[in-house]
Amino acid sequence: MARIAIHGFGRIGRSFMKVALKNDLFFPVSISDIKDLPTLAALFEVDSNYGRWPDQITTKDSCFVIGGRTIPYFDSSKGLPDWQALGVDLVIDCTGRATTRSGAQAHLAAGAKRVPGINLDIRSSAWRAARPTPWLRWSRS
């Protein structure tokens, strides 16, 4: 199984992790964000949309402990983790900053093998078909 890290633990990062854990898709190698660890743990534990997470959530020694399993936490305001040292194959960037090659380059430079969303040629028809069309607007009849 790929070793996956979550970068950005706001609403999208937390939702992504909940889906992954609930469906046993993967268990993250690490989580990184600019907010403090206790706040992020509390936000993951109790969600106004999705309710309370069923497993116990605590923090210990710069780690999340979710259902007895430990996930290292890195404060990304001090810099990106060394993805290569962590053995990370894939960084899921939930900050919205890695939508282009230049936006994701920092993750690649830190040793990530892949960052989803940047592996398509910007001129390809697949990319153009997948992106939103700026001229399409809802209008009133």
C-alpha positions in Angstrom: 0.0 0.0 0.0 1.2 3.5 -0.8 2.5 5.7 2.0 0.2 8.8 2.0 0.6 12.1 3.9 -2.1 14.7 4.3 -0.9 18.3 4.0 -3.6 20.8 5.2 -6.0 19.6 7.8 -8.8 22.0 7.4 -12.3 21.0 6.4 -11.1 19.1 3.2 -8.2 17.4 4.9 -10.3 16.2 7.8 -13.1 15.0 5.5 -10.6 13.2 3.3 -9.1 11.4 6.3 -12.5 10.5 7.7 -13.4 8.8 4.4 -10.1 7.0 4.2 -10.3 5.7 7.8 -14.0 4.8 7.7 -13.6 2.8 4.5 -10.2 1.4 5.5 -8.5 2.9 2.4 -5.3 4.0 4.1 -3.9 5.2 7.3 -1.8 8.4 6.8 1.9 8.5 7.4 1.7 12.0 8.7 -0.5 15.1 8.9 0.8 18.7 8.5 -0.9 22.0 9.0 -0.3 25.5 10.4 -2.8 25.2 13.2 -1.9 23.8 16.6 -2.3 20.1 17.3 -4.9 20.2 20.1 -7.2 22.4 18.0 -7.0 20.1 15.0 -7.7 17.0 17.1 -10.8 18.7 18.6 -12.0 19.7 15.1 -11.5 16.1 13.8 -13.2 14.6 16.8 -16.4 16.7 16.7 -17.6 17.9 13.3 -20.7 20.1 12.9 -21.6 18.3 9.6 -20.5 14.8 10.2 -20.9 14.4 14.0 -18.5 12.8 16.5 -15.8 10.5 15.4 -16.4 7.0 16.9 -12.8 6.3 18.1 -11.0 8.1 20.9 -8.8 10.9 19.8 -6.0 12.3 21.8 -2.6 14.0 21.2 0.8 12.9 22.5 4.3 14.0 21.7 3.4 15.9 18.5 1.2 13.1 17.3 -2.5 12.4 16.8 -3.6 9.2 18.5 -6.8 7.9 16.8 -8.3 4.7 18.0 -4.9 3.7 19.5 -3.0 4.4 16.2 -0.4 7.1 16.1 0.0 9.7 13.3 2.9 12.2 13.5 1.9 15.8 13.2 4.2 18.5 11.6 3.7 22.2 12.0 4.0 23.4 8.4 4.3 27.0 9.4 7.9 26.0 10.2 8.4 24.3 6.8 7.4 21.2 5.0 8.2 17.8 6.5 11.0 15.8 4.9 8.7 13.5 2.8 11.6 11.4 1.7 12.8 10.7 5.3 9.2 9.7 6.1 9.0 7.4 3.1 6.0 9.2 1.7 4.9 8.1 -1.8 2.0 10.5 -2.2 1.2 13.9 -0.6 -2.5 14.9 -0.6 -2.3 18.7 -0.5 -5.6 19.9 0.9 -4.5 23.6 1.1 -5.5 24.5 -2.5 -1.9 25.6 -3.3 -0.7 22.6 -5.2 -3.0 22.8 -8.2 -0.1 23.6 -10.6 3.4 22.2 -10.9 4.9 25.3 -9.4 2.5 25.1 -6.4 3.4 21.5 -5.8 7.2 21.8 -6.4 8.0 22.3 -2.7 6.5 18.8 -1.9 8.4 17.2 -4.7 11.6 19.0 -3.6 11.0 17.6 -0.1 11.0 14.1 -1.4 7.3 13.4 -2.3 7.1 11.0 -5.3 3.6 12.3 -6.4 1.2 15.1 -5.7 -2.2 14.5 -7.2 -3.4 17.2 -9.7 -0.1 18.1 -11.2 0.6 15.0 -13.3 -1.3 16.1 -16.4 0.1 18.2 -19.2 -1.8 21.5 -18.9 -2.4 21.5 -22.7 -3.9 18.1 -22.8 -7.6 17.7 -23.6 -8.1 15.6 -20.5 -7.0 18.5 -18.3 -9.2 21.0 -20.2 -12.2 18.6 -19.9 -11.7 18.1 -16.2 -11.3 21.8 -15.2 -14.3 24.0 -14.7 -15.3 26.2 -17.6 -15.2 29.8 -16.6 -17.7 30.9 -19.2 -20.4 28.6 -17.9 -22.7 30.4 -15.6 -26.2 29.7 -14.1 -28.7 32.3 -15.3 -32.2 33.1 -14.4 -34.9 32.4 -17.0 
